[in-house]
Amino acid sequence: MMESLQSERLMIRNFRPEDGSDLFEYLSRADVLLYEPGEPETKKSCELLAAERASGDYFLAVCLKDGGKMIGHLYFAQQEPLEFDTWEIGYIFNPTYGKLGYATEAARRLVDWLFYEKEAHRVMAMCDPKNENSWKLLERLGMRREGHYRKKAFFRRDTEGKPLWHNAYEYAVLEEEYKW
């Protein structure tokens, strides 16, 4: 568990079991999960997911300072081997709060924390090349595209059970590049 992080408009904190209804508002939407594994969630599955994340170490709730509404979440995990000090980040936000800079603000605060508090050497992220909003966010964070993987993974199968492969961009920034 970590302490909460704050930015100008946001509070980034550990999940709480009661975050299930806010999580349901966006994880129940197929358009939000277009580039993510899994299918739209039910209210009950979001309640269970919030409770699970409340006792975990990899997901953070992103809330508006004004009113405390959870509008998205962040993912972060140290990559193996640990001595390389590389961290992967990810994010999913409620589109109701889109185009207001919240995702960039939250991701930037997380990256700041990883470099300045966790002393990361490198922070990286993956996204689908079709997800232009995501890779543009990563570029706003000062990350550079380091790779373009073809048929890197699949989250779903077609009606015949064959994998629906997707491509991925890998972005990263080094600690010495990030100091601005």
PyMOL commands that set and color helices and strands:
alter all, ss='L'
color gray80, all
select helices_A, chain A and resi 17-27+43-54+82-84+95-97+102-116+132-140+175-178
alter helices_A, ss='H'
color red, helices_A
select strands_A, chain A and resi 5-6+10-14+59-64+70-78+86-93+122-127+144-157+163-174
alter strands_A, ss='S'
color yellow, strands_A
deselect
rebuild
show_as cartoon
